[in-house]
Amino acid sequence: MTMVRLRRQDPRIVGSYRLLRRLGAGGMGVVYLGVDRHGKKVALKLIRQELAGNPEFRSRFAREVAAAAMVRGNRTAPLVDADPNAERPWLATEYVPGPSLQRRVGDRGPLGCLDLARVGSAVADGLVSVHAVGVVHRDVKPSNILLSPDGPQIIDFGIAYADGAGTLTVTGTAVGSPGFLAPEQVRGQTVTPATDIFALGVTLAYAGRGAPPFGSGPVDALLYRVVHEEPDLEGVPEQVAPLIAACLSKDPRMRPTAEQVRERLAVIARQREAERGTPARGLEFGGPTTPAPGPKGVRSGRHDVDATAPGHRERDRDRDRGRRESARREALRRDEDTRAGERPSSSRTDSGRRPPEGRTGPRQDPSRHDQHRPDPHRSDSHRSEPGRHDPDRHDSGRHDAVRHEPGRHEPARHDGGRHDSARHDTVRPEPPR
């Protein structure tokens, strides 16, 4: 709400509240920002003097204050105090910070489909609480919806109506805002919860297209169009337009309930979130916080988690690399076991290439080996290759003076690629030629 300084004719004290600023004015009175003795802020509505002198108005106002006091919900500003018997009756509700929906649309233009569905679902949720206690708000409109940090809030129960109380009129004119009145209000018929649904439809149409669906102009022209003409929904997001059209039905019995509007708009909001790929979260303007189902998600706790998100892709790549590395090491181990179990018959491989030194040697001849257990006192039973030390492999069949001739088979040589801890094959070196 826009705050302005108090005017000279404005009171400074009402009840136990000190008035600080003007928040707005309407047909029934002026709304002020006030504080109590503890510094708690309230929105205090003071009834106009000309209405205060009407006994019938006072009586009905008292009944409606009592009805508004019954409303409890997260989407309505609760009534905290009232005095319908004061010289000028007044009521005070909890102060809600934040701009009105009317100001938001006026400053930044119409809402998109997602925000419109979020706001509409939250407002419908507030109306569910209102209707549950037999109360009809009767003045749902963009200026009575505040976009607080905690989500949309419905304010101004000054003309709320309780079942069985009859309609509240002033000098024969229906109370409310022209252009947002339902046809039954214009005709002076009994209001029902469906009356608030019509006003909600007008409010959502305004928020979705930036202009009222029944246009503007003189009051008589507006009221005629409300009763006899169809609303203009051009510009309203197509996903929401059919529901708004149902809310604006001339016949109250054809309108959906507040619960149906809330659930349908919540579904639309979740669908839009899924299409946009937005994470599941609370609504920007409040409303249901049910996680949006994702077409490519996996369940993780209370929310859907996108398995294609960068973090998940990185973890999948790391896991795949680990698996490939484990498979590679396992293949190398099996290959070593295979080479150890199959002794080659030649110093050359099948391809004709000479195997690397220290890896594979010629097959040893068991007939020329003295097989015995290793003698711990004997140090010359093995000779290592000069200039090379391999702690895991020994080439005991090679002498410095012996040269390999390509393709020549040396039966006296032994496999230096394995060291058997249980036995040693000692080979006597061949004398030099």
C-alpha positions as semicolon CSV with decimal commas, in nm:
position;residue;x (nm);y (nm);z (nm)
1;M;0,000;0,000;0,000
2;T;0,106;0,355;-0,071
3;M;0,156;0,557;0,245
4;V;0,085;0,929;0,261
5;R;0,096;1,174;0,548
6;L;-0,205;1,226;0,766
7;R;-0,429;1,511;0,669
8;R;-0,541;1,781;0,906
9;Q;-0,888;1,629;0,945
10;D;-0,754;1,280;1,014
11;P;-0,763;1,160;1,376
12;R;-0,434;1,079;1,551
13;I;-0,571;0,826;1,799
14;V;-0,841;0,559;1,744
15;G;-0,908;0,325;2,030
16;S;-0,570;0,224;2,170
17;Y;-0,393;0,277;1,839
18;R;-0,183;0,572;1,730
19;L;-0,225;0,651;1,361
20;L;0,090;0,712;1,155
21;R;0,000;0,726;0,786
22;R;-0,287;0,694;0,540
23;L;-0,287;0,368;0,348
24;G;-0,594;0,424;0,133
25;A;-0,958;0,520;0,118
26;G;-1,272;0,350;-0,007
27;G;-1,647;0,382;-0,017
28;M;-1,687;0,272;0,346
29;G;-1,400;0,457;0,509
30;V;-1,029;0,536;0,530
31;V;-0,753;0,286;0,608
32;Y;-0,464;0,399;0,828
33;L;-0,135;0,251;0,940
34;G;-0,143;0,238;1,318
35;V;0,060;0,097;1,604
36;D;-0,047;-0,028;1,944
37;R;0,130;0,044;2,271
38;H;0,375;-0,239;2,202
39;G;0,468;-0,107;1,860
40;K;0,277;-0,372;1,664
41;K;0,155;-0,240;1,330
42;V;-0,206;-0,271;1,219
43;A;-0,418;-0,160;0,925
44;L;-0,706;0,028;1,085
45;K;-1,020;0,102;0,887
46;L;-1,233;0,388;1,016
47;I;-1,593;0,401;0,891
48;R;-1,714;0,723;0,732
49;Q;-1,919;0,956;0,947
50;E;-2,225;0,946;0,723
51;L;-2,245;0,568;0,754
52;A;-2,181;0,574;1,127
53;G;-2,513;0,749;1,182
54;N;-2,712;0,467;1,017
55;P;-2,840;0,222;1,285
56;E;-2,904;-0,052;1,032
57;F;-2,551;-0,019;0,900
58;R;-2,408;-0,039;1,253
59;S;-2,603;-0,354;1,330
60;R;-2,492;-0,532;1,017
61;F;-2,138;-0,407;1,050
62;A;-2,120;-0,559;1,398
63;R;-2,238;-0,897;1,270
64;E;-1,987;-0,891;0,986
65;V;-1,700;-0,800;1,219
66;A;-1,789;-1,104;1,427
67;A;-1,792;-1,319;1,113
68;A;-1,455;-1,186;0,995
69;A;-1,308;-1,268;1,338
70;M;-1,381;-1,636;1,272
71;V;-1,162;-1,650;0,961
72;R;-0,827;-1,818;1,015
73;G;-0,583;-1,899;0,739
74;N;-0,240;-1,831;0,597
75;R;-0,380;-1,621;0,311
76;T;-0,594;-1,373;0,501
77;A;-0,494;-1,082;0,719
78;P;-0,646;-1,170;1,059
79;L;-0,875;-0,934;1,240
80;V;-0,702;-0,820;1,560
81;D;-0,940;-0,560;1,704
82;A;-1,263;-0,373;1,634
83;D;-1,521;-0,147;1,796
84;P;-1,853;-0,147;1,608
85;N;-2,011;0,061;1,888
86;A;-1,769;0,354;1,872
87;E;-1,884;0,695;1,753
88;R;-1,721;0,599;1,424
89;P;-1,699;0,220;1,403
90;W;-1,359;0,080;1,315
91;L;-1,176;-0,245;1,276
92;A;-0,806;-0,331;1,274
93;T;-0,634;-0,616;1,093
94;E;-0,275;-0,729;1,098
95;Y;-0,059;-0,505;0,880
96;V;0,068;-0,681;0,568
97;P;0,375;-0,525;0,400
98;G;0,406;-0,544;0,025
99;P;0,250;-0,395;-0,288
100;S;-0,098;-0,475;-0,399
101;L;-0,164;-0,687;-0,705
102;Q;-0,312;-0,378;-0,868
103;R;0,010;-0,184;-0,821
104;R;0,224;-0,478;-0,937
105;V;0,031;-0,505;-1,264
106;G;0,026;-0,128;-1,309
107;D;0,403;-0,098;-1,259
108;R;0,527;-0,407;-1,439
109;G;0,248;-0,522;-1,668
110;P;0,042;-0,842;-1,681
111;L;0,158;-1,159;-1,508
112;G;0,282;-1,456;-1,707
113;C;0,108;-1,791;-1,690
114;L;0,326;-1,931;-1,408
115;D;0,297;-1,629;-1,178
116;L;-0,070;-1,590;-1,256
117;A;-0,136;-1,953;-1,161
118;R;0,068;-1,916;-0,842
119;V;-0,111;-1,600;-0,731
120;G;-0,455;-1,735;-0,822
121;S;-0,396;-2,062;-0,638
122;A;-0,289;-1,876;-0,325
123;V;-0,587;-1,638;-0,332
124;A;-0,825;-1,928;-0,388
125;D;-0,665;-2,100;-0,090
126;G;-0,747;-1,792;0,118
127;L;-1,108;-1,802;-0,001
128;V;-1,130;-2,166;0,105
129;S;-1,058;-2,053;0,463
130;V;-1,308;-1,769;0,436
131;H;-1,590;-1,983;0,298
132;A;-1,522;-2,264;0,545
133;V;-1,660;-2,050;0,829
134;G;-1,964;-1,930;0,635
135;V;-1,823;-1,591;0,538
136;V;-1,832;-1,424;0,195
137;H;-1,569;-1,155;0,138
138;R;-1,773;-0,967;-0,128
139;D;-1,492;-0,734;-0,230
140;V;-1,220;-0,949;-0,386
141;K;-1,023;-0,727;-0,623
142;P;-0,656;-0,653;-0,711
143;S;-0,622;-0,372;-0,457
144;N;-0,734;-0,608;-0,178
145;I;-0,465;-0,865;-0,257
146;L;-0,126;-0,781;-0,114
147;L;0,189;-0,954;-0,240
148;S;0,372;-0,994;0,089
149;P;0,709;-1,170;0,136
150;D;0,511;-1,467;0,269
151;G;0,280;-1,482;-0,032
152;P;-0,047;-1,320;-0,138
153;Q;-0,277;-1,206;0,141
154;I;-0,646;-1,114;0,118
155;I;-0,729;-0,801;0,312
156;D;-1,027;-0,576;0,388
157;F;-1,312;-0,768;0,546
158;G;-1,496;-0,443;0,609
159;I;-1,794;-0,547;0,397
160;A;-1,768;-0,922;0,452
161;Y;-2,098;-1,104;0,477
162;A;-2,201;-1,396;0,697
163;D;-2,455;-1,652;0,584
164;G;-2,807;-1,550;0,681
165;A;-2,726;-1,185;0,744
166;G;-2,880;-1,054;0,422
167;T;-2,709;-0,823;0,177
168;L;-2,547;-0,509;0,300
169;T;-2,640;-0,211;0,085
170;V;-2,609;0,160;0,116
171;T;-2,902;0,370;-0,007
172;G;-3,014;0,089;-0,236
173;T;-2,678;0,041;-0,407
174;A;-2,486;-0,286;-0,385
175;V;-2,170;-0,256;-0,180
176;G;-1,852;-0,347;-0,367
177;S;-1,635;-0,229;-0,651
178;P;-1,798;-0,171;-0,994
179;G;-1,650;-0,402;-1,255
180;F;-1,575;-0,668;-0,992
181;L;-1,931;-0,725;-0,875
182;A;-2,106;-1,049;-0,966
183;P;-2,439;-1,031;-1,157
184;E;-2,630;-1,140;-0,846
185;Q;-2,477;-0,852;-0,652
186;V;-2,581;-0,608;-0,918
187;R;-2,936;-0,741;-0,904
188;G;-2,940;-0,721;-0,525
189;Q;-2,978;-1,096;-0,481
190;T;-2,834;-1,306;-0,200
191;V;-2,459;-1,345;-0,218
192;T;-2,290;-1,683;-0,182
193;P;-1,931;-1,813;-0,199
194;A;-1,981;-1,824;-0,577
195;T;-1,995;-1,443;-0,564
196;D;-1,632;-1,435;-0,450
197;I;-1,540;-1,677;-0,728
198;F;-1,679;-1,435;-0,988
199;A;-1,473;-1,153;-0,837
200;L;-1,167;-1,380;-0,834
201;G;-1,220;-1,449;-1,205
202;V;-1,235;-1,076;-1,280
203;T;-0,921;-1,022;-1,070
204;L;-0,723;-1,296;-1,247
205;A;-0,837;-1,172;-1,589
206;Y;-0,713;-0,825;-1,498
207;A;-0,380;-0,963;-1,375
208;G;-0,336;-1,177;-1,688
209;R;-0,419;-0,913;-1,950
210;G;-0,352;-0,586;-1,770
211;A;-0,710;-0,457;-1,809
212;P;-1,050;-0,546;-1,657
213;P;-1,246;-0,800;-1,864
214;F;-1,561;-0,580;-1,861
215;G;-1,376;-0,264;-1,956
216;S;-1,404;0,072;-1,783
217;G;-1,624;0,376;-1,793
218;P;-1,936;0,493;-1,612
219;V;-2,066;0,270;-1,335
220;D;-2,398;0,206;-1,508
221;A;-2,219;0,089;-1,823
222;L;-1,992;-0,142;-1,622
223;L;-2,279;-0,298;-1,433
224;Y;-2,473;-0,354;-1,756
225;R;-2,181;-0,535;-1,916
226;V;-2,131;-0,750;-1,605
227;V;-2,494;-0,869;-1,624
228;H;-2,547;-0,896;-1,998
229;E;-2,217;-0,922;-2,185
230;E;-1,938;-1,176;-2,202
231;P;-1,596;-1,087;-2,060
232;D;-1,305;-0,996;-2,284
233;L;-1,028;-1,248;-2,210
234;E;-0,798;-1,158;-2,499
235;G;-0,438;-1,165;-2,376
236;V;-0,502;-1,400;-2,085
237;P;-0,261;-1,701;-2,097
238;E;-0,440;-1,981;-2,280
239;Q;-0,368;-2,237;-2,008
240;V;-0,566;-2,032;-1,755
241;A;-0,833;-1,875;-1,977
242;P;-1,086;-2,165;-1,968
243;L;-1,083;-2,171;-1,588
244;I;-1,128;-1,794;-1,567
245;A;-1,416;-1,814;-1,813
246;A;-1,583;-2,071;-1,589
247;C;-1,541;-1,842;-1,288
248;L;-1,713;-1,564;-1,483
249;S;-2,024;-1,763;-1,561
250;K;-2,343;-1,558;-1,520
251;D;-2,505;-1,847;-1,338
252;P;-2,350;-1,889;-0,989
253;R;-2,425;-2,262;-0,998
254;M;-2,195;-2,306;-1,298
255;R;-1,890;-2,157;-1,128
256;P;-1,623;-2,379;-0,973
257;T;-1,565;-2,379;-0,598
258;A;-1,264;-2,219;-0,434
259;E;-1,116;-2,564;-0,375
260;Q;-1,148;-2,653;-0,743
261;V;-0,989;-2,325;-0,852
262;R;-0,702;-2,373;-0,608
263;E;-0,625;-2,727;-0,720
264;R;-0,656;-2,655;-1,092
265;L;-0,427;-2,354;-1,077
266;A;-0,176;-2,549;-0,865
267;V;-0,166;-2,818;-1,137
268;I;-0,110;-2,554;-1,406
269;A;0,172;-2,401;-1,201
270;R;0,343;-2,738;-1,160
271;Q;0,311;-2,811;-1,532
272;R;0,466;-2,476;-1,621
273;E;0,750;-2,533;-1,377
274;A;0,819;-2,874;-1,534
275;E;0,813;-2,727;-1,886
276;R;1,054;-2,451;-1,789
277;G;1,281;-2,692;-1,602
278;T;1,265;-2,484;-1,285
279;P;1,354;-2,668;-0,962
280;A;1,080;-2,764;-0,726
281;R;1,040;-2,488;-0,481
282;G;0,792;-2,266;-0,304
283;L;0,597;-2,033;-0,521
284;E;0,737;-1,686;-0,579
285;F;0,413;-1,525;-0,459
286;G;0,329;-1,803;-0,215
287;G;0,085;-2,087;-0,261
288;P;0,123;-2,464;-0,264
289;T;0,478;-2,586;-0,240
290;T;0,424;-2,935;-0,382
291;P;0,734;-3,031;-0,583
292;A;0,684;-3,011;-0,954
293;P;0,708;-3,354;-1,124
294;G;0,990;-3,368;-1,376
295;P;0,984;-3,592;-1,683
296;K;1,346;-3,692;-1,632
297;G;1,372;-3,690;-1,255
298;V;1,445;-3,947;-0,992
299;R;1,304;-3,938;-0,645
300;S;1,535;-3,804;-0,378
301;G;1,375;-3,739;-0,042
302;R;1,081;-3,507;-0,080
303;H;1,176;-3,358;-0,415
304;D;1,234;-3,468;-0,771
305;V;1,600;-3,449;-0,865
306;D;1,696;-3,401;-1,228
307;A;1,927;-3,685;-1,321
308;T;2,060;-3,481;-1,614
309;A;2,182;-3,196;-1,393
310;P;2,557;-3,112;-1,423
311;G;2,640;-3,252;-1,079
312;H;2,478;-3,585;-1,158
313;R;2,648;-3,610;-1,498
314;E;2,988;-3,545;-1,338
315;R;2,931;-3,815;-1,077
316;D;2,825;-4,060;-1,350
317;R;3,144;-3,990;-1,546
318;D;3,360;-4,044;-1,238
319;R;3,180;-4,370;-1,165
320;D;3,230;-4,490;-1,524
321;R;3,599;-4,402;-1,514
322;G;3,640;-4,598;-1,193
323;R;3,470;-4,898;-1,345
324;R;3,688;-4,887;-1,656
325;E;4,004;-4,859;-1,446
326;S;3,901;-5,158;-1,235
327;A;3,830;-5,360;-1,548
328;R;4,168;-5,264;-1,695
329;R;4,356;-5,373;-1,382
330;E;4,163;-5,700;-1,373
331;A;4,250;-5,766;-1,740
332;L;4,620;-5,701;-1,671
333;R;4,615;-5,937;-1,376
334;R;4,456;-6,214;-1,582
335;D;4,707;-6,153;-1,860
336;E;4,998;-6,188;-1,615
337;D;4,851;-6,513;-1,484
338;T;4,808;-6,641;-1,839
339;R;5,169;-6,560;-1,936
340;A;5,295;-6,720;-1,619
341;G;5,107;-7,044;-1,689
342;E;5,206;-7,072;-2,057
343;R;5,585;-7,092;-2,117
344;P;5,689;-6,976;-2,465
345;S;5,890;-7,219;-2,679
346;S;6,089;-6,953;-2,849
347;S;6,245;-6,621;-2,767
348;R;6,036;-6,476;-3,045
349;T;5,663;-6,417;-3,042
350;D;5,431;-6,541;-3,312
351;S;5,465;-6,208;-3,488
352;G;5,844;-6,253;-3,514
353;R;5,924;-5,971;-3,275
354;R;6,162;-6,028;-2,988
355;P;5,995;-5,995;-2,647
356;P;6,124;-5,730;-2,411
357;E;6,411;-5,827;-2,188
358;G;6,317;-5,935;-1,840
359;R;5,965;-6,028;-1,948
360;T;5,971;-6,358;-2,133
361;G;6,270;-6,586;-2,186
362;P;6,324;-6,918;-2,360
363;R;6,167;-7,230;-2,214
364;Q;6,387;-7,396;-1,960
365;D;6,490;-7,758;-1,989
366;P;6,408;-7,945;-1,670
367;S;6,668;-8,215;-1,758
368;R;6,957;-7,972;-1,717
369;H;6,844;-7,817;-1,392
370;D;6,940;-7,921;-1,047
371;Q;6,621;-7,889;-0,858
372;H;6,660;-7,817;-0,488
373;R;6,544;-7,580;-0,222
374;P;6,729;-7,248;-0,203
375;D;7,047;-7,253;0,003
376;P;7,054;-6,946;0,227
377;H;7,438;-6,969;0,249
378;R;7,487;-6,967;-0,122
379;S;7,489;-6,625;-0,289
380;D;7,603;-6,706;-0,643
381;S;7,315;-6,931;-0,736
382;H;7,160;-6,641;-0,926
383;R;7,317;-6,366;-1,124
384;S;7,134;-6,045;-1,201
385;E;7,168;-5,857;-1,521
386;P;7,446;-5,598;-1,494
387;G;7,323;-5,243;-1,471
388;R;6,965;-5,350;-1,402
389;H;6,802;-5,435;-1,074
390;D;6,455;-5,576;-1,067
391;P;6,356;-5,682;-0,713
392;D;6,070;-5,893;-0,839
393;R;6,237;-6,069;-1,131
394;H;6,567;-6,261;-1,166
395;D;6,746;-6,372;-1,481
396;S;6,965;-6,649;-1,342
397;G;7,037;-6,809;-1,678
398;R;7,214;-6,516;-1,839
399;H;7,588;-6,441;-1,841
400;D;7,752;-6,119;-1,946
401;A;7,963;-6,296;-2,205
402;V;7,676;-6,477;-2,364
403;R;7,508;-6,313;-2,658
404;H;7,167;-6,396;-2,801
405;E;7,156;-6,471;-3,168
406;P;6,825;-6,384;-3,326
407;G;6,610;-6,688;-3,375
408;R;6,844;-6,916;-3,185
409;H;6,699;-7,144;-2,921
410;E;6,889;-7,161;-2,596
411;P;6,762;-7,460;-2,402
412;A;6,991;-7,384;-2,111
413;R;6,818;-7,060;-2,034
414;H;6,547;-7,038;-1,773
415;D;6,249;-6,818;-1,727
416;G;6,376;-6,518;-1,544
417;G;6,039;-6,356;-1,542
418;R;5,916;-6,551;-1,238
419;H;6,062;-6,602;-0,897
420;D;5,920;-6,901;-0,716
421;S;5,956;-6,864;-0,340
422;A;5,920;-7,239;-0,298
423;R;6,197;-7,349;-0,539
424;H;6,483;-7,211;-0,749
425;D;6,600;-7,351;-1,082
426;T;6,973;-7,299;-1,095
427;V;7,125;-7,306;-1,445
428;R;7,490;-7,332;-1,510
429;P;7,604;-7,064;-1,759
430;E;7,731;-7,176;-2,100
431;P;8,104;-7,115;-2,149
432;P;8,200;-6,839;-2,387
433;R;8,282;-6,923;-2,745
